[in-house]
């Protein structure tokens, strides 16, 4: 469905090429795709149109007289108004240096001349989809930041943000009140000059320095203005080098020990419940597509924020329950970001960044769990057989999951409608010489000899409506890791796909 048919405003795509014939070819390729097409014959004109129209995507020729495509991209990315516009370079240049320079300037993709119409449409469609998701994510993140700010102002707890050295970098109004200092007098001060934590100070200093999570029900402290208080305390590490310390003044209700014990039991129960809900959320509908995958964690974030607001309306809200909710907001925001990153990895070749020591048994167990929804929908069971004492490897866990999930879903589709006595899809891990790997076996229809020869070639598929890039992407990921991926017929009928990585 194109944009016009779906009721969404047509996205603008700016075509930039000094050759009128190339512009005409691009225009003909995209004219029925539902986009508003703009055209420019040189770099200056392209910059002018981009600054005025702010298109959703640029298809930019590199080799142009005067200002070349590299310089146009450099100026676009230097302008705050246009730096977010994704750029796909167009060029007959095939050397690696030209591509590397283009990507280093901020381009998101590269199309080689002469153009292949299906490739152009597919890449444009993919980049526009990513751009829409990124814009929606940015909008929701801005909303969440505002919600978080309002929550921090509304809570009754004193919340201090600290840097790695323990200096106060942020404080809500309740924190300023507890410290007996104005905002300007708090910022930049060491937490331990604002409060004297007495005998517990070494333990708290250690937790903050090492980024440990610490929760204390009763902490006696003295403020710089001479007040002796007893507070409940929670501290934890946030992303990066930041820390958070939450203090709740319990001086006036210390005698209510039974209420405190009930609150701790309730907190434990809520943690278990939230953990259960989180496990359920990972089994969400994969078939609903990337839009649903992004919306699911964002919806969770909004719900958590509303729960926090309702919680704050209680007469005596518990600070640790609130922090648990705020932690969930951070986790769910990161989940939304991870979905975008996975989508990016499908269109960019993997690099060595993000590789970690990996246990294939653990990763493939997670993949099998992710595939359980498709398993139920297709009526095809998955049998996972891990190998014990399997050595580790060094790999990007998200990308390995992508490979495993791709192969498992292909196998389930091949077995859809197969007789029950054929069993299900078998997923197993193994070691072979200096490699560790996993195999996915099905008893479906198998592959023809012709298909076997071009199995991992781009845009080759047996699926109705498929683009034929899944196995090609899997192969590029595995090869970037120094591994191998392959296929062999299943002696029982069907196919066996295997993927191997070096032992590290």
Residue, then its C-alpha position, 0 to 999 in steps of 0.5 A: x500500500x502506498x502513502x496515498x492509499x493509506x491516508x498518510x501525506x505523501x513523503x517527499x523524495x529529492x532526486x539530485x543528478x546532473x544527467x537529465x537521463x538519470x533523473x528521468x530514469x529515477x523519476x519513472x522508477x519511483x513515480x507510482x510509489x506514492x511519493x512526491x518527487x522533487x528534482x535538482x540538477x546541481x548541488x546548489x539547487x539541491x541544497x536550496x530545495x532541501x532547506x525549503x522543502x525538508x524532504x524525507x529522503x535524498x537520492x544524491x549523485x556523487x559525480x557532479x560538476x561544481x559542487x559534488x555529492x560529497x560536499x552537498x552531503x557535508x553541508x546538509x549534515x552541518x545544517x541543524x535543519x537538514x542533518x536528519x534527512x537520510x541520504x542515499x548516494x548514487x554513483x558509478x564509482x565502485x571503489x571501497x574508498x568512495x563508499x567509505x567516504x560517503x558513509x563517513x559523511x552520514x549517508x545511509x546507503x549506496x546505489x550503484x549505476x546503472x540503476x536496477x529499478x527493484x533495488x532502487x524502490x526497495x532501498x528507498x522504501x526501506x530508508x523511508x520506513x526507517x526515517x518514519x520510525x526514527x521520527x516517531x521514536x524522537x517524538x515519543x522520547x521528547x514526550x517521555x522526557x517531559x513526562x519524566x521531568x513532571x514526575x520528578x517534580x511531583x514526587x515526594x522523594x528527594x532525588x539527586x543525580x550524580x556524576x562518577x565522582x559523586x558530585x551533584x548534577x541534578x536535584x529535584x525541589x524535594x532534594x533541595x528542601x531536604x538538603x536545606x540548599x537552593x538549587x545553585x548551591x546543590x549543583x556541583x557539590x559533593x553529596x558527602x559534603x551536603x550530607x553526613x551519612x555517619x557510619x554508613x558513609x563508607x558503604x554508600x561511597x563504595x556503592x556509588x563509586x562501583x555503580x552498585x545498586x543499594x537499598x537501605x531502609x534506615x540511614x541516619x544522616x546530618x545535614x549541613x544546617x545541623x538537622x539530624x534525619x533518618x531516611x530510606x535510601x536507594x542508589x543505583x547506576x544509570x546509563x554512562x557514568x551517572x548515578x541516582x540517589x533517592x532519599x525519603x525522610x522517614x523521621x516522623x514515622x519510624x515507629x511504623x515498622x509493620x507498615x514498612x515490612x508490608x511495603x517491602x513484601x508488596x515491593x517484592x510481589x510487584x517486582x515478580x509481577x513486573x518480571x512476569x509481564x516483561x517475559x510475556x511482552x517478549x512473546x508479542x506478535x512478531x508477525x505484526x511487523x516492525x511498527x508493532x515492535x516499536x509501538x509495544x515498548x513505547x506503549x509500555x513506557x506510557x503505561x508505566x508513567x501513568x502508573x507512576x502518576x497514580x502511585x504518587x497520588x497515594x498518601x504515602x508512596x514508597x520510593x523504591x516502588x517508584x524507582x522500580x517503575x522509573x527503571x522500567x521506563x528506561x528499559x522499555x525506551x532502550x527496547x524501542x531503540x534496539x528495534x531500530x538498531x536491528x533494522x539498521x543492521x539488515x541494511x548495513x554490513x556488520x562490523x566488529x563493534x558490539x561483539x561480546x563473548x557469546x554462549x550459543x546455547x543461551x542465544x539460541x534458547x532466546x531465539x527459540x523463545x522469540x519464535x514461539x509465537x510463529x510456532x503456534x501460528x504455523x502449527x509447527x513445533x520447535x525442538x531445541x537440542x543444546x550441546x553441553x560444554x559448548x565453548x564460547x565465541x565472539x559475536x554480536x548477539x543481536x545479529x546472531x539472533x537475527x540469523x537464527x530467527x531467520x532460519x527458524x522462520x524459514x523452516x516453519x514456513x517450509x513445514x506449514x501444512x506438513x503431516x503431523x508425523x513429520x514432527x517439527x523444526x529441530x534446532x541444535x547446537x554443536x562443535x566442529x573442530x575449531x568452530x561452534x555452530x547451530x543447525x536448523x532442520x526441517x522436513x518441508x519441501x526442500x530445495x530444487x537444484x537450481x535454487x541451491x546454486x543461487x540460494x544466498x544470492x540477493x533477491x532470490x526467493x521462493x516466498x510469495x511476496x518475499x524480497x529474497x534478501x534474508x539469507x544474503x544478509x545472514x551470509x554477510x553477517x556470518x562472513x563478517x564474523x569469520x564464520x560460515x553458513x550453508x545448506x544441505x538436503x535433509x536425508x529424511x526430506x527437507x533442508x538443513x541450514x547450518x551456521x558456524x563461528x570460530x571458537x574464541 
